Amino acid sequence: MKSVTIYSTPTCGFCHMAKEYLKSKKIEFKEVDVSTSLDGLNWIMNHTGQTGVPVLNIGEEIIVGFDRPAIDKALAE
């Protein structure tokens, strides 16, 4: 099983949707709240060049935004 980390904020609707989607698929994930974690914010800036959330790190794949097809593909590979 690939490791899954989601970088999010408490007020982000798409972040909540992404987390609920992962839960519905019974995928365990680590959550990093970038509104309180400077390390998490720096990680997404360094890996995506932006500060938008959600950012999902699935294995070696980085997905910006709540993109169901991309999430499914990354989980399946």
C-alpha positions as CSV (number, residue, x, y, z in Angstrom):
1,M,0.0,0.0,0.0
2,K,1.3,3.4,-0.9
3,S,1.6,6.1,1.7
4,V,-0.9,8.9,1.4
5,T,-0.5,12.4,2.8
6,I,-3.0,15.2,2.3
7,Y,-1.9,18.8,2.8
8,S,-5.0,20.9,3.7
9,T,-6.6,23.6,5.8
10,P,-9.6,23.3,8.1
11,T,-11.6,25.8,6.0
12,C,-11.0,24.3,2.6
13,G,-14.1,22.6,1.2
14,F,-12.2,20.7,-1.5
15,C,-9.9,19.4,1.3
16,H,-12.9,18.0,3.2
17,M,-14.2,16.4,0.0
18,A,-10.8,14.8,-0.7
19,K,-10.5,13.4,2.8
20,E,-14.1,12.0,2.7
21,Y,-13.3,10.4,-0.6
22,L,-10.2,8.7,0.7
23,K,-12.2,7.5,3.8
24,S,-15.0,6.2,1.5
25,K,-12.3,4.1,-0.2
26,K,-10.9,2.9,3.1
27,I,-7.5,4.6,2.4
28,E,-5.5,5.5,5.4
29,F,-3.8,8.9,5.2
30,K,-1.7,11.4,7.1
31,E,-3.1,14.9,7.3
32,V,-0.9,18.0,7.4
33,D,-2.7,21.2,8.3
34,V,-0.7,23.9,6.4
35,S,-2.5,26.7,8.3
36,T,-0.5,25.6,11.4
37,S,2.5,23.7,9.9
38,L,5.1,25.9,8.3
39,D,7.0,22.7,7.3
40,G,3.9,21.5,5.5
41,L,3.4,24.8,3.7
42,N,7.0,24.8,2.7
43,W,6.7,21.2,1.4
44,I,3.8,22.1,-0.9
45,M,5.5,25.3,-2.1
46,N,8.7,23.4,-2.9
47,H,7.0,20.5,-4.7
48,T,4.2,22.4,-6.5
49,G,5.3,26.0,-6.7
50,Q,2.1,27.2,-5.2
51,T,0.2,27.3,-1.9
52,G,-3.2,26.0,-3.0
53,V,-4.8,23.1,-1.2
54,P,-5.6,20.3,-1.1
55,V,-2.3,18.7,-2.2
56,L,-2.2,14.9,-2.1
57,N,1.1,13.0,-2.1
58,I,0.3,9.4,-3.0
59,G,3.5,7.3,-3.2
60,E,5.7,9.4,-5.6
61,E,2.7,11.1,-7.2
62,I,1.7,14.7,-6.3
63,I,-1.9,15.8,-7.1
64,V,-3.0,19.4,-6.7
65,G,-6.7,19.8,-6.1
66,F,-9.4,17.3,-5.6
67,D,-9.1,15.3,-8.8
68,R,-10.9,11.9,-8.4
69,P,-9.5,10.3,-11.6
70,A,-5.9,11.3,-10.7
71,I,-6.3,10.0,-7.2
72,D,-7.8,6.7,-8.4
73,K,-5.0,6.3,-10.9
74,A,-2.2,7.1,-8.4
75,L,-3.7,4.6,-5.9
76,A,-4.0,1.9,-8.6
77,E,-0.4,2.2,-9.9
